[in-house]
Amino acid sequence: MEEVMFNGKNILITGGTGSFGKKCTENILSEYKPNKIIIFSRDELKQFEMSQVYNQPCMRYFLGDVRDGERLKEAMNSVDFVIHAAALKQVPAAEYNPMECIKTNIYGAENVIKAAVLNSVEKVIALSTDKAANPINLYGATKLASDKLFVAANNTVGGKKTRFSVVRYGNVIGSRGSVIPFFKKLIDDNVDELPITDEKMTRFLITLKEGVEFVLKSFERMEGGEIFVPKLPSMKIVDVAKALAPNLKTKIIGIRPGEKLHEIMCPSDDSHLTIEFENHFVIAPTIQFNYPTDFTKNRLGERGKMVAQGFEYNSGNNAWWLTVDELLELTKEK
């Protein structure tokens, strides 16, 4: 594909007023010449605030909820590419309000799929999470269900051209609700110690910029049906605390409901479907499609190879670890 993939195109981002949506909008505006970028989200204040920053002629702001299928169908009229970033993401909130999480993350996914097919959208990428791999909390379970819906959608489009893929990655450095802003707020509040759930706990880390670039590159790579997983560094949460506040004590508070010690992005049960490329993995569909696809190569001409049986990509056994200095550098990135 050419560098001009998004030039002259109409792009819709669900949940577009979030950290990802804003960074993605910034990237597309600076690198491409889109016809329209449509921000689809339900918070009028966030839309107003975003429109004060991103007010180029190509920008459109659409109030709506992914739970509302009819509104999505209107919003996707003449759209070429969809990035589905809308989700309820807070693990504890999902545990206490399970049906609300299911309505947004699962029924919302179904609505995005139906609207995209009806409007003959060319390509859709849904954002996933490491919590969707072998999930133990409701949020992860709803995102696994969403991932399955988007993958299977490629088999139900009939003669339509629409293709669906998924991008899965770990903790975003600096995004709302993640560990680093949480620690920073505590430090600003002059706490005496930082809470650590478990001293062995690890997480995959990615910057917002890297996440956006990986998603946009996945539009160029995708055939339809893949789950794309970037290769990311890991870090112990105790080392994150040391990096941000070297002089503060830490206190072990125990694992919270629905939390894992280490996060998984490619489960060992999917090793027979997992393909390793230079800087990412692809998890091929578990189901057979109506059209034959060789997922060991992509539309950019990159080639991958099957991983060993039993391979698992998890934040605890990762070969790539961030140092304290490297994390501090990454937290400065905008």
Secondary structure as GFF3:
##gff-version 3
##sequence-region A 1 334
A	DSSP	beta_strand	10	14	.	.	.	ID=ss1
A	DSSP	alpha_helix	19	31	.	.	.	ID=ss2
A	DSSP	beta_strand	36	41	.	.	.	ID=ss3
A	DSSP	alpha_helix	44	53	.	.	.	ID=ss4
A	DSSP	beta_strand	59	63	.	.	.	ID=ss5
A	DSSP	alpha_helix	69	75	.	.	.	ID=ss6
A	DSSP	beta_strand	81	84	.	.	.	ID=ss7
A	DSSP	alpha_helix	91	96	.	.	.	ID=ss8
A	DSSP	alpha_helix	98	102	.	.	.	ID=ss9
A	DSSP	pi_helix	103	107	.	.	.	ID=ss10
A	DSSP	alpha_helix	108	118	.	.	.	ID=ss11
A	DSSP	beta_strand	123	127	.	.	.	ID=ss12
A	DSSP	three_ten_helix	130	132	.	.	.	ID=ss13
A	DSSP	alpha_helix	138	153	.	.	.	ID=ss14
A	DSSP	beta_strand	163	167	.	.	.	ID=ss15
A	DSSP	beta_strand	171	173	.	.	.	ID=ss16
A	DSSP	alpha_helix	179	188	.	.	.	ID=ss17
A	DSSP	beta_strand	193	196	.	.	.	ID=ss18
A	DSSP	beta_strand	202	207	.	.	.	ID=ss19
A	DSSP	alpha_helix	208	221	.	.	.	ID=ss20
A	DSSP	beta_strand	227	230	.	.	.	ID=ss21
A	DSSP	beta_strand	234	236	.	.	.	ID=ss22
A	DSSP	alpha_helix	237	244	.	.	.	ID=ss23
A	DSSP	beta_strand	249	252	.	.	.	ID=ss24
A	DSSP	beta_strand	264	266	.	.	.	ID=ss25
A	DSSP	three_ten_helix	268	273	.	.	.	ID=ss26
A	DSSP	beta_strand	274	276	.	.	.	ID=ss27
A	DSSP	beta_strand	280	283	.	.	.	ID=ss28
A	DSSP	beta_strand	305	306	.	.	.	ID=ss29
A	DSSP	beta_strand	313	314	.	.	.	ID=ss30
A	DSSP	alpha_helix	324	332	.	.	.	ID=ss31
###
